[in-house]
Amino acid sequence: MNRIAPSLTGAPRTIVMGAVLTVVAIAATFGLDPYRNFQLATIVAYFCAVAGLTLLVGLTGQLSLGHAALMAVGGYAYALTASLATDMGLDGLPRFLLGMAGAIAASTLHGLLLGLAGARLHGPYLAGLTLGIAIALPAVTAQFSGVLGGDQGLRIDRDDVPAVLSRLIVVEQWQAWVAIMIAGVVVTGLAAVRRSSLGLRMRAVRDDETAARLSGVPAGRVKVVAFTLSSVAAGAGGAALCFVTQSVSPGAYTLAFSLLLVVAAVVGGLGSIGGAALGAALIVMLPWLVATLTDLVDMPAELEQRLSGNLGLLVFGALLIIVMLARPGGLAGLRRGRRTRRTSAEDPTPPSGPDAVAATSPTGATAADPAPASALREMPANDQPRTPQTVLQSPTERER
Amino acid sequence: MSQRTATGVSLDIAGLTVGYGGEPVLHGVGLTLRPGEVVAVLGANGAGKTTLLRTLAGLVRPTAGSIELGGADILTLRTEDRARRGLALVPDGQSVVAELTVDENLRLGALWRHRGAARERAIAEIYDLFEPLARRRSSAGHQLSGGERQMLAIGRALVAEPALLAVDEPSLGLAPLIVGDVMTALRDAAASRGLTVLLAEQNVTSALSIADRGVVLSLGTVVADAPADLLASDADLRHAYLGF
């Protein structure tokens, strides 16, 4: 994108890039058979949730182990609102839009409530809270089985291919299109946030909450907003999945799946949108790939039975370990590693792009202070003496 | 450096008592700064300098006392809201956000105050003030030298055009030559912007060289409050409270 349209910067660039990638993904569905299109739709639904999670963990440092439950919130809200719309005699686009509105409203509310609690909790405590939500989901659906359908979950009517397109594509491809468009909007939004000043505030809060607050950043509010955005992304993913499978049930959003979403974000590379796409593709394709490969190998029936379902997890665990050892930045870090090395080297050329505005005042520097420019030299920063006073106060700093 | 929106304000601290659970660290500290005044808070380790500044910024809650900035009570405000009232604290230890670049650190400081072109202008002014930073725009905070980090920490506070700048031990961990540069830059910034400055230092000589007035803290109470030149020249005062 840099080389294609260098003049395009900031949010417009993110939007154009998101639109281009969405169109490319839609075009790609023509090359896939119905089952592959179904897999693609699942991948992009997961992509929403993983992208939301990677933004939360990577940018604000808040860990959620319950994102599957937040997906379920979106899925259930979509199913309930869409059923309601069916009862009102709506179908097609109006029903879909109502369903999405319901899903987004419900996941905003849940994200806000969890975020408000989470902003007061640090590290393992927030992880524990979200873990609890993931564990509680089946019990909640069982308790309110009248509305949420218990273990069976909810089923909704299928949305058929619109009449204009019905000669061109089959329903699986149409579902993939819808899922891709949902993911396109959601992830483009997340990418824009990541590049915005809100993204900068989030990273500042993650790295040094005290410094951020001293710079006027309302750290608590930033965390709540981040959690809410992440929850909306997960909810949209859940709604997309509900649209594709026409069903939502607690069995689809287990604790194991919640943890798998975290693994996807970590393997892909925390904070990276591209990494989230890779991670989402991995959690859908890897079990299938492993199953296909084991089918090729001739092995005793007993062994095959034991491996079935478990081998995929084993491979996933191994992959996680390998990535953490070889590439702590995740798979997306393969690319980023190179970029960091380039910028860290002393770069005498003036920067281009948005930064260049600040560089255009070569005069006036000497008027303010002639001394620091000449005399400041490299000093090692890390071995400063700790006075008893600072040692005394560091625990209170941690607590806050 | 013309058309400043913010100039220095007064600061009134009275009866400030602060503790971390046990024996108070500050006992009824009172301190008044006139607008545009540069005041050095001096004292040995454990005298309460850092606690005073952290309480001022709202990072520590006092058990008693009042803090007024420009005549308005700020004691109930949160840290971020005090920053938005024009109170900037540069904490000790060259506080920069290590994972952000120099440019991002400065943008962070300017976010709430400026938008668009005004933000870029404010950042450009900081690069004028601290030239070494201009050469390291895209370096991460953790890649900077100690002096550069201290400049960036001060720059991040100044870019928001505060009315009161509180700086905690800017000389800590820096080579003497660089301490002089940082102090000069602080003095110039204060003079050109009409800032009120509260400077906590153990390095008495360099602090008094840029201050109008010196306040000596000892074991959590104010034991001396005198013009900087008097404090620097009066051998008895120096010997009694500053130990040289």
Chai-1 contact restraints between the chains, C-beta under 6 A:
chainA,res_idxA,chainB,res_idxB,connection_type,confidence,min_distance_angstrom,max_distance_angstrom,comment,restraint_id
A,S197,B,L111,contact,1.0,0.0,6.0,A-B,restraint_1
A,L200,B,E104,contact,1.0,0.0,6.0,A-B,restraint_2
A,L200,B,L108,contact,1.0,0.0,6.0,A-B,restraint_3
A,A204,B,V97,contact,1.0,0.0,6.0,A-B,restraint_4
A,A204,B,L108,contact,1.0,0.0,6.0,A-B,restraint_5
A,D207,B,V97,contact,1.0,0.0,6.0,A-B,restraint_6
A,D207,B,E99,contact,1.0,0.0,6.0,A-B,restraint_7
A,D208,B,V97,contact,1.0,0.0,6.0,A-B,restraint_8
A,A211,B,S95,contact,1.0,0.0,6.0,A-B,restraint_9
A,A211,B,V97,contact,1.0,0.0,6.0,A-B,restraint_10
A,R213,B,T79,contact,1.0,0.0,6.0,A-B,restraint_11
A,R213,B,E80,contact,1.0,0.0,6.0,A-B,restraint_12
A,L214,B,A83,contact,1.0,0.0,6.0,A-B,restraint_13
A,L214,B,L89,contact,1.0,0.0,6.0,A-B,restraint_14
A,S215,B,L108,contact,1.0,0.0,6.0,A-B,restraint_15
A,S215,B,G109,contact,1.0,0.0,6.0,A-B,restraint_16
A,G216,B,E80,contact,1.0,0.0,6.0,A-B,restraint_17
A,G216,B,A83,contact,1.0,0.0,6.0,A-B,restraint_18
A,G216,B,R84,contact,1.0,0.0,6.0,A-B,restraint_19
A,G216,B,W112,contact,1.0,0.0,6.0,A-B,restraint_20
A,V217,B,E80,contact,1.0,0.0,6.0,A-B,restraint_21
A,P218,B,E80,contact,1.0,0.0,6.0,A-B,restraint_22
A,T343,B,S138,contact,1.0,0.0,6.0,A-B,restraint_23
A,P351,B,R137,contact,1.0,0.0,6.0,A-B,restraint_24
A,D355,B,D103,contact,1.0,0.0,6.0,A-B,restraint_25
A,V357,B,E120,contact,1.0,0.0,6.0,A-B,restraint_26
A,A358,B,E120,contact,1.0,0.0,6.0,A-B,restraint_27
A,A358,B,I123,contact,1.0,0.0,6.0,A-B,restraint_28
A,A358,B,A124,contact,1.0,0.0,6.0,A-B,restraint_29
A,S361,B,A124,contact,1.0,0.0,6.0,A-B,restraint_30
A,G364,B,D128,contact,1.0,0.0,6.0,A-B,restraint_31
A,A365,B,D128,contact,1.0,0.0,6.0,A-B,restraint_32
A,A365,B,E131,contact,1.0,0.0,6.0,A-B,restraint_33
A,A368,B,D128,contact,1.0,0.0,6.0,A-B,restraint_34
A,A368,B,L129,contact,1.0,0.0,6.0,A-B,restraint_35
A,A368,B,D188,contact,1.0,0.0,6.0,A-B,restraint_36
A,D369,B,A185,contact,1.0,0.0,6.0,A-B,restraint_37
A,D369,B,D188,contact,1.0,0.0,6.0,A-B,restraint_38
A,A371,B,D181,contact,1.0,0.0,6.0,A-B,restraint_39
A,A371,B,T184,contact,1.0,0.0,6.0,A-B,restraint_40
A,P372,B,D181,contact,1.0,0.0,6.0,A-B,restraint_41
A,P372,B,A185,contact,1.0,0.0,6.0,A-B,restraint_42
A,A373,B,E131,contact,1.0,0.0,6.0,A-B,restraint_43
A,A375,B,L177,contact,1.0,0.0,6.0,A-B,restraint_44
A,A375,B,D181,contact,1.0,0.0,6.0,A-B,restraint_45
A,L376,B,P132,contact,1.0,0.0,6.0,A-B,restraint_46
A,L376,B,G147,contact,1.0,0.0,6.0,A-B,restraint_47
A,L376,B,D181,contact,1.0,0.0,6.0,A-B,restraint_48
A,E378,B,S145,contact,1.0,0.0,6.0,A-B,restraint_49
A,M379,B,S145,contact,1.0,0.0,6.0,A-B,restraint_50
A,M379,B,G146,contact,1.0,0.0,6.0,A-B,restraint_51
A,M379,B,G147,contact,1.0,0.0,6.0,A-B,restraint_52
A,M379,B,A175,contact,1.0,0.0,6.0,A-B,restraint_53
A,A381,B,S145,contact,1.0,0.0,6.0,A-B,restraint_54
A,A381,B,G146,contact,1.0,0.0,6.0,A-B,restraint_55
A,A381,B,R149,contact,1.0,0.0,6.0,A-B,restraint_56
A,Q384,B,G173,contact,1.0,0.0,6.0,A-B,restraint_57
A,T387,B,N45,contact,1.0,0.0,6.0,A-B,restraint_58
A,P388,B,N45,contact,1.0,0.0,6.0,A-B,restraint_59
A,Q389,B,N45,contact,1.0,0.0,6.0,A-B,restraint_60
A,Q389,B,G46,contact,1.0,0.0,6.0,A-B,restraint_61
A,Q389,B,T50,contact,1.0,0.0,6.0,A-B,restraint_62
A,T390,B,D92,contact,1.0,0.0,6.0,A-B,restraint_63
